[in-house]
Amino acid sequence: MKYKIIQILKLVFNVLNNPRNAYIYYELFRITKIKRYKKFNTKILNKNITVLDSKSFLATYREIFQHEIYKFKTNAEIPLIIDCGANIGLSVIYFKQQYPNSKIIAFEPDEKIYNILNNNIQSFDFKNIQTIKRGISNKECEINFFQEGADGGRIAQKDDENNITKIKTTRLINYLQQPIDMLKIDIEGSEYEVLLDSQEYLKNVKNLFIEYHSFYKKEQKLDEVLNIIKKAGFRYYIGPSGTPLHNPLYKRVVELSMDIQLNIFAYRK
């Protein structure tokens, strides 16, 4: 009860301190009422953006704009940011708001989402952003891709039967042969193979974010991912992605064939 009262008082203070917060809280509440996978528009970030799914938007908005999980330190005049798995562009918008002079290379393989990504970027009239309609892989090829409809699109697994399309991929290593201020990797389960393929050039990366996933029918690779990061000279911090499981020894949760999602933050000593 005491915790709820404190939260209510914080909410009232935030609204009184900045009237725009009232609109933000109202808009967040409105979005909770929108059905999943129904396209809508919002001006919660001051400009009009298009969103494909309410649930994933709310979770991503909380992580990026409230918790600021992608915030990093840099002294670079023009920070170079590589965004693998840009989706509809919330991470790109955050990066540009925090680091206006940055150059961003953003990858998104799903054609429908890629078009929305570009439209959302154009709403802000951002400059020096290159979007590439490719998936990130350990090889250049064309592969089957599962379209989840929100932020869960990924390389198709054996169990995926519907919503399959073809996408083209590119190797991350092609873009790491220069100093990178921030590398974000959120590619829904392909991170181990990509990191293994790119490990020679991770030395050029100053800050690294990885959303780690494990498919419940496959061997977990977390230890190998961390070993690659460690060998590249990083220290790391691991936190939950989304809602944490409080009793994982008792309760198993599998979503989109995955049983674990973790946020890995890696930085130089």
C-alpha positions in Angstrom: 0.0 0.0 0.0 2.8 2.4 0.9 4.6 1.6 -2.4 1.4 2.4 -4.4 1.0 5.7 -2.6 4.6 6.7 -3.4 4.0 5.8 -7.0 0.9 7.9 -7.2 2.6 10.9 -5.6 5.5 10.5 -8.1 2.9 10.5 -10.9 1.2 13.7 -9.6 4.6 15.4 -9.2 5.7 14.5 -12.7 2.4 15.8 -14.2 2.6 19.1 -12.2 6.3 19.5 -13.0 5.8 19.1 -16.7 2.4 19.4 -18.3 3.5 17.3 -21.3 3.8 14.3 -18.9 0.0 14.3 -18.6 -0.3 13.7 -22.3 2.4 10.9 -22.1 0.5 9.1 -19.3 -2.8 9.5 -21.1 -1.3 8.2 -24.4 0.3 5.2 -22.7 -3.0 4.4 -21.1 -4.8 4.8 -24.5 -2.3 2.4 -26.1 -2.9 -0.3 -23.5 -6.5 -0.4 -24.8 -5.5 -1.1 -28.4 -5.6 -4.7 -29.6 -2.4 -6.5 -30.4 -1.1 -6.4 -34.0 -3.4 -3.5 -34.9 -1.6 -0.6 -36.6 -2.0 2.9 -35.0 -0.3 6.2 -34.8 0.9 8.2 -31.8 2.7 11.5 -31.1 4.1 10.3 -27.7 7.6 11.2 -29.0 6.5 14.7 -30.1 6.2 13.7 -33.8 3.8 11.4 -35.5 5.0 7.8 -35.7 3.3 4.6 -36.9 3.2 1.5 -34.6 2.3 -2.0 -35.6 1.7 -3.6 -32.1 0.6 -2.1 -28.8 2.1 -4.6 -26.4 5.6 -4.6 -27.9 5.5 -0.8 -28.3 4.7 -0.3 -24.6 7.5 -2.7 -23.5 10.0 -1.1 -25.9 9.0 2.4 -25.0 9.6 1.7 -21.3 13.0 0.1 -21.9 14.3 2.7 -24.4 12.8 6.1 -23.3 12.0 5.5 -19.6 14.9 3.2 -18.5 17.2 4.4 -21.3 18.9 1.1 -21.7 20.8 2.3 -24.9 22.4 5.3 -23.2 26.2 5.3 -23.4 29.1 7.7 -22.9 31.1 9.1 -25.8 33.5 11.9 -26.6 33.2 11.4 -30.3 32.1 14.5 -32.3 30.2 12.3 -34.7 29.4 9.0 -32.9 29.0 6.0 -35.2 26.1 3.8 -34.2 25.2 0.5 -35.8 21.6 -0.7 -35.1 21.0 -4.4 -36.0 17.3 -5.0 -35.7 16.0 -1.4 -35.9 12.3 -2.5 -36.2 10.0 0.6 -36.5 12.8 2.9 -35.4 12.3 3.6 -31.7 16.0 2.9 -31.0 17.1 5.1 -33.9 14.9 7.9 -32.7 16.4 7.6 -29.2 19.9 7.5 -30.5 19.3 10.6 -32.6 17.7 12.5 -29.7 20.6 11.7 -27.4 23.4 12.0 -29.9 22.1 14.5 -32.6 25.4 14.5 -34.6 25.7 10.8 -34.7 25.8 8.7 -37.9 23.5 5.7 -37.7 23.5 2.5 -39.9 20.2 0.7 -39.2 19.3 -2.8 -40.4 15.7 -4.1 -40.7 14.9 -7.1 -43.0 11.1 -7.2 -42.9 9.9 -5.1 -45.8 6.7 -3.9 -44.2 8.5 -2.9 -41.0 11.4 -1.4 -43.0 9.0 1.0 -44.8 7.5 2.1 -41.4 11.0 2.5 -40.1 11.8 4.9 -42.9 8.5 6.8 -42.5 9.1 7.2 -38.8 12.6 8.6 -39.3 11.3 11.0 -41.9 8.7 12.4 -39.4 11.7 13.7 -37.3 13.6 15.0 -40.3 16.7 13.3 -39.0 19.9 13.4 -41.1 22.9 11.1 -41.5 20.9 7.8 -41.1 21.4 4.9 -43.5 18.7 2.2 -43.4 19.5 -1.1 -45.0 16.8 -3.7 -45.8 18.9 -6.8 -44.8 19.0 -9.3 -42.0 22.2 -9.6 -40.1 23.8 -13.1 -40.4 27.1 -14.8 -40.7 26.8 -15.1 -44.4 25.5 -13.3 -47.5 22.4 -15.2 -48.7 18.7 -15.4 -49.0 16.9 -17.2 -46.2 13.4 -17.9 -44.9 12.2 -15.4 -42.4 9.3 -15.6 -39.9 7.2 -12.5 -39.8 5.8 -12.2 -36.3 4.0 -9.0 -36.9 5.7 -6.8 -34.3 9.2 -7.0 -32.9 9.7 -10.8 -32.9 10.6 -11.4 -36.6 13.5 -13.8 -37.0 15.2 -16.4 -39.2 12.6 -19.2 -39.6 12.9 -22.3 -37.4 11.8 -25.8 -38.3 8.5 -25.4 -36.3 7.5 -22.2 -38.1 4.9 -23.0 -40.8 3.0 -19.7 -41.4 4.0 -16.1 -42.1 7.2 -17.1 -43.9 8.9 -14.9 -46.4 12.3 -14.6 -48.0 14.8 -12.0 -46.9 18.4 -11.1 -47.9 21.1 -11.1 -45.3 24.5 -9.4 -44.9 27.5 -10.1 -42.6 28.0 -7.7 -39.7 31.7 -8.0 -40.1 31.5 -5.9 -43.3 30.6 -2.9 -41.1 33.0 -3.3 -38.2 36.2 -2.4 -39.9 36.2 1.1 -38.4 35.7 2.5 -34.9 32.1 1.9 -33.7 30.9 4.0 -30.7 27.8 1.8 -30.2 26.8 -1.5 -31.6 23.2 -2.7 -30.8 22.4 -6.3 -31.7 18.7 -7.4 -31.3 18.3 -10.1 -34.0 16.0 -12.6 -32.3 18.2 -15.6 -31.9 21.0 -15.2 -34.4 23.4 -13.3 -32.2 25.8 -16.1 -31.4 26.5 -17.0 -35.0 26.9 -13.3 -35.9 29.2 -12.6 -33.0 31.3 -15.7 -33.7 31.7 -14.5 -37.3 32.5 -11.0 -36.3 34.7 -11.6 -33.3 37.9 -10.5 -35.0 36.6 -6.9 -35.4 34.8 -6.5 -32.1 38.0 -4.8 -31.0 36.7 -1.7 -32.9 33.5 -1.5 -30.8 33.5 0.7 -27.7 30.0 -0.1 -26.4 27.9 -3.2 -27.2 24.3 -4.1 -26.5 23.1 -7.6 -27.2 19.6 -9.0 -26.6 20.4 -12.7 -26.1 17.7 -15.3 -27.0 17.7 -19.1 -26.6 15.4 -21.4 -28.5 14.1 -24.0 -26.1 14.7 -26.9 -28.5 18.3 -25.9 -29.1 21.5 -25.8 -27.1 22.0 -22.6 -25.1 24.9 -20.5 -26.2 25.0 -17.8 -23.4 28.4 -19.0 -22.1 29.9 -18.9 -25.6 28.5 -15.4 -26.3 30.0 -14.1 -23.0 33.3 -15.8 -23.8 33.4 -14.0 -27.2 32.7 -10.7 -25.5 35.3 -11.3 -22.8 38.0 -12.2 -25.3 37.2 -8.9 -27.2 38.2 -7.0 -24.0 34.8 -6.1 -22.7 33.3 -6.2 -19.2 29.7 -7.0 -19.2 26.5 -6.6 -17.2 23.5 -8.9 -17.7 19.9 -8.0 -16.9 16.4 -9.3 -17.8 14.7 -8.4 -21.0 11.0 -7.8 -20.5 9.3 -9.3 -17.5 11.7 -11.4 -15.4 10.7 -14.8 -14.2 10.7 -14.9 -10.4 10.6 -18.7 -10.1 12.2 -20.2 -13.2 13.0 -23.5 -11.4 9.3 -24.1 -11.1 7.7 -22.2 -14.0 8.8 -22.5 -17.6 7.7 -19.8 -20.1 8.2 -20.3 -23.9 7.3 -17.5 -26.2 7.9 -17.6 -30.0 9.9 -20.8 -29.4 12.3 -19.0 -27.0 12.7 -19.8 -23.3 15.2 -17.0 -22.4 15.7 -13.4 -23.3 18.5 -11.4 -21.6 20.0 -7.9 -22.1 23.8 -7.9 -22.2 25.6 -4.6 -21.8 29.3 -4.7 -22.7 31.8 -1.9 -22.2 35.5 -1.2 -22.2 37.4 -1.2 -18.9 
